[in-house]
Amino acid sequence: MSFVNLYQPPAAPGAIPENELNGPEPYDTNFVFPIHPERLETERVKLTPFVPKVHFEVTWEGIPNQEELFRFYPFTLPTREIFLTFIERFIRQDPKNIVFSIVDKTRPDDAHPEFEGSLAGIIGLLDTSVEQLTTEIGFVMIFPAFQRSHIASNAVGILMKYCLEVPTASPPGLGLRKVQWHCHHNNAGSRRLAERMGFQYEGILRWTTVLPEAMARDGLTESRKGDPAGGKPGRHTISLSACWDDWENGVREKVAQQIDRKI
């Protein structure tokens, strides 16, 4: 029996023209589920789809120390062009993903009254499946000026409620069965936040990601001789989840307590 194996890997995508980095006008979030802004807020925090033309510059100013904020990520976004390309190519153009700007309603921003508060970070839903009724809360980045406050618990709680409440609830949700949370095996802060919000530890997914050499300090630096990645470090991924039955059996109340918690 004869056969051929003619697969050719796709060419690396070229640079996005500068006039397209901010996405289309009007901005199309291109997400698989409907977005209802009125359901994405609490008394102190609201989420709004990240629109580069509106939110990027303030977001860029809010992350002055990328080395620290991206410490446990498998990538960095060191320039404006790279950041905007990531948002356009890997978020907006992939309907499984969406990123939201987090607005702190308790801190007015006189320079940007249209925000109805201050931009405090970003958070996303990733790898969302309509068929499997699953998603992942990820790309959680709280600006340094807003860390150790009510922002993270409110932002995560908003998305958990939006995802896990059924469509017949008031207010209605998406009715997903499972919301996942993945983090670097050394990212204790991320795991603590997830567990505080009611996510349950599922296990460690070993050697999930090849990391850039610059991230060797927090990765697993050893790899076997002859590894095709040329000795680049890797990471394990901690997997947690909150499922519909968790939500119905106590997690809904735990999330409400965290959202209302005074810090």
PyMOL commands that set and color helices and strands:
alter all, ss='L'
color gray80, all
select helices_A, chain A and resi 18-20+37-39+52-62+66-69+80-92+113-115+144-146+151-164+188-196+213-218+244-260
alter helices_A, ss='H'
color red, helices_A
select strands_A, chain A and resi 45-49+98-104+118-129+134-142+178-184+200-210+234-243
alter strands_A, ss='S'
color yellow, strands_A
deselect
rebuild
show_as cartoon
